[in-house]
Amino acid sequence: MPRFFVSSDAIDCVSVNAEGIPSGTIAVRGDDAAHITKVLRMKPGEHVTVCDLAGHDYETVVASTGTEVLLTITGMKPCENEPPYRVTVYQSLVRGDRFDTVLQKATELGAYAIVPVLTSRCTVKLDIGSADCRKKLERWQRIVYEAAKQCGRGIIPTVREPMKFRDAAEDAARAELPLFCYEGEGTKPLPECMDAVQCPETVSVMIGPEGGYAAEEAEYAAQAGMSMTGLGKRILRTETAPSFVLSCVSYKYEL
């Protein structure tokens, strides 16, 4: 069933019956309305799921299409697709479409937010706060939005403003389970790091660039309070590592 996200002001909930089922309408506008009308070519009577970004899924039926699509609410239930923790991925910037892959897969695997990070060995240069940076952020957020629709998320993960490494490490260290993924010495196996925290509310995952973290960056992260963890005997590509870690976290705390 097609799935879309709307803000609360697009939902006109007229009443709720004794069973707690709402009645009313939802208005879908903009690109999503065009997608429903011109791409999916949906007709009145067809079913659509709408998420309000606050953990509720609305079952609806198409009432009319066009520049504004009007949906009739037929039911509502809590979204069951979100993990019981909030995980933020701090991903070092990489060239080409590999960062796009990170955004898509992190969204599918339950990330709450993704933070682009500038490290000493990044081959990508980005002027934080520039027009080019804002343009990239808009594009990255759109990629996340489409991935969230496809995989049935209850929220749209946020792509946050890019951060310099030290700022990112200090921010990530505030999580209950702060994982710094590092192939150098002084690390603990990932299962051991996860066993140390039972049911964390917040998780952070820091992933280095193609050339890995510099030794002084790893030292700074450890001093900031990050849990230094290895990801096994094989060296993973930077775009592969976040999917691996998020899968392990999901297996440990969600499945």
Secondary structure, DSSP 4 states (H G I P E B T S, - for coil): --EEE--GGGEEEEEE-TTS-EEEEEEEEHHHHHIIIIIS---TT-EEEEE-SSSEEEEEEEEE-SSEEEEEEEEEEE---S-SSEEEEEEEP-STTHHHHHHHHHHHTTEEEEEEEE-TT-S----TTSHHHHHHHHHHHHHHHHHHHHHT-SS--EEPPPEEHHHHHHHHTTSSEEEEE-SSSS-EEHHHHHHTSSS-SEEEEEE--TT---HHHHHHHHHHT-EEEE--SSPPPTTTHHHHHHHHHHHHHT-
